[in-house]
Amino acid sequence: MKKKPLIIAEIGLNHLGDESYANKYLKVLMKTKIDGISFQVREKNFYNRKKKLLLNKNFYKFILHKAKKNKKLFGVALADKDKVEYFSNMKVDFFKIINRDLIKKKLTKKIYKSSAKTIFVSTGKSKINDLRKHLSYLTKEEKKKLVFIHTKFTNNLKKINLESIRFIKDKLNIRVGYGNHSSYNDLFLLSLSYNPYALFFYVRGDKKVVHPDQNHSIKLMEVEKFVKYIKEMQSSIGKYRK
């Protein structure tokens, strides 16, 4: 049987900058069978426009403590190169580079030199040459940290192109996962046949507001059922027998 993918729940910015709301996510998610959680920290200019989405940086230490206590991975989707050192010193388990940042050399090099054991890189609209450019920034040892996450920001099924998971693996000899940015959660099941290294999905709480990642997220109280279903369906893949 193929290795089961890591299942990562992305809170992203769906905490709305509210620590009590973020803590509610943690309380629910820590009781599920996910493998890890991630929050998103954007660039400085972003928070100049949307200060309400900013969490106190010390709150991330509390998140890390909760994750470790419950044997979950904790990572940060990070767009601010000036905060790499802070999270590296915290010893977060992984960083995620947002697709539009993967050819930003200064940010990339700083993240790969951090203490994080794994670096996930969202592909988004990037072309194969963009991925090759990203790889060109890395040493042989740094490449061992890398996992590309195939993502497409669309509800057009013809453009999702899950075959890209296999294509990137074959062309670049790099581990590849899948992150869903559509309203079709069944795509996670289809992605299993490509043996993804990890699955990333967004979650949203029950506040009656529009969350930043509203349209491609799973309701917080449905996560336990969703993860159980994914794990059960994984067993149907089996292994090739001659």
PyMOL commands that set and color helices and strands:
alter all, ss='L'
color gray80, all
select helices_A, chain A and resi 19-29+44-49+51-53+59-69+81-90+99-101+105-112+128-136+140-143+157-160+163-172+187-194+214-216+220-234
alter helices_A, ss='H'
color red, helices_A
select strands_A, chain A and resi 6-12+36-41+73-78+94-97+118-122+146-150+175-179+198-204+217-219
alter strands_A, ss='S'
color yellow, strands_A
deselect
rebuild
show_as cartoon
